[in-house]
Amino acid sequence: MFNSTFYVSCTRIEKLGASKERKKETWMYLAIPVLIYVGERVFRTIHSQMVAVKILKARIYSGKVVSLEMKKPSGFTYRSGMYVFVQCPRISKFEWHPFSLTSAPGDDNLSMHVRSLGDWSYQFYNIFQEVNLSYQCLLSLQALISAQPNLPKVAIDGPYGSASQDHSKYEIVLLIGLGIGATPFISVLKDIANDLNKLDKEKAKRKRKAYFYWVTRDQGSFEWFGDIMKEVSCMDRNQIVWAENLVSGDFMLIPV
């Protein structure tokens, strides 16, 4: 009886000691993730002061989409299909959200399209809508803002790579985009058109055909990239780019 009681007591003491040791070691497992998180936030906060970009043009489309044309920072190089993280201090100094670039590497400026699909993007859209209303520039469903002092400050971090940036390795490219998810493919099409316009014989021979199918819920979405697609069409003299817009509704696709 004494031995069994002594054994149980020793076991409890050992378990108590082990739990105390575990508690002492817990900080080691929490410290590293916390330090990484804090370091990443501090780095982005400092870095955002150096990569603030000037908004040259902002356009509002139906479907709560904002198109931005920004001045390209000096030394900023990227490939078509890449994305950047965007921060707007007027909304939050600590939130960064990824958006694909719709401009091509050969363009003078950067461009992107942001659709209101969440809390941050909804506030982002509202800021530009308020600027529109304050300057009475809202025309029909589309408004153009240019060189206005009340435009919000925007900072970018990147660029970061994606799978679509390797399109130059293939002779035939098939691009299928759904809604606003077609943004990286717009950059790819613009890049292909720029190469053809520059009469780059090596790239022109390598690229035989580029097919682009864009599926949207309504025809009003086509205006989002209308200007870019017209520009691509004008530069594509050899008709290498084949683009087709599809409207989905009631499980049926209607080519437009």
Beta strands, then each sheet from edge to edge (+ up, - down):
strand 1: 52-53
strand 2: 55-61
strand 3: 65-71
strand 4: 83-87
strand 5: 97-100
strand 6: 109-115
strand 7: 143-146
strand 8: 154-160
strand 9: 172-178
strand 10: 209-216
strand 11: 241-249
strand 12: 252-255
sheet 1: 1+ 8- 4+ 5-
sheet 2: 6+ 3- 2+ 7-
sheet 3: 9+ 10+ 11+ 12-
end
